[in-house]
Amino acid sequence: MAYGEIAEWLGEGGPRQVAKIMSRYGDEVPWHRVVRADGTCAAEVGQRQLPLLRSEGVPFGKSYDRVRMSEARWEPREHVSSVPIT
């Protein structure tokens, strides 16, 4: 998912707020699976993130530095019937 998609799914904040929270608390979740809307990694984490995504078999474009979001995007509505937000 992209940062903005997470904010939209949660119903609050925006991409920058999600990125800020991920930078502070991301080690508790699979942070490396969150990319920019265009499929690129944030410059601050790209060196660590790309190898992790590649090792999971995430589909990349020809340049191998941009996730093919149309194929890789996780749709929570397909996997989670309801998630209470407290």
Residue pairs with C-beta under 8 A, 6 or more apart in sequence:
1 9
1 33
1 34
1 73
1 74
1 76
2 15
2 34
2 35
2 36
2 37
2 69
2 73
3 15
3 16
3 18
3 19
3 22
3 34
3 35
3 36
3 37
4 14
4 15
4 18
4 37
5 37
5 73
6 18
6 34
7 13
7 14
7 15
7 17
7 18
9 76
10 85
11 85
15 37
18 34
19 42
22 29
22 31
22 34
23 44
26 34
31 45
32 45
32 48
32 49
32 52
32 53
33 53
33 74
35 41
35 42
35 49
35 53
35 67
35 69
36 42
37 69
38 66
38 69
39 61
39 66
39 67
39 68
39 69
39 72
40 46
40 65
40 66
40 67
41 49
41 50
41 53
41 65
42 49
46 65
50 65
53 60
53 67
54 60
54 64
58 67
58 72
59 67
59 68
59 71
59 72
60 66
60 67
60 68
61 67
61 68
76 83
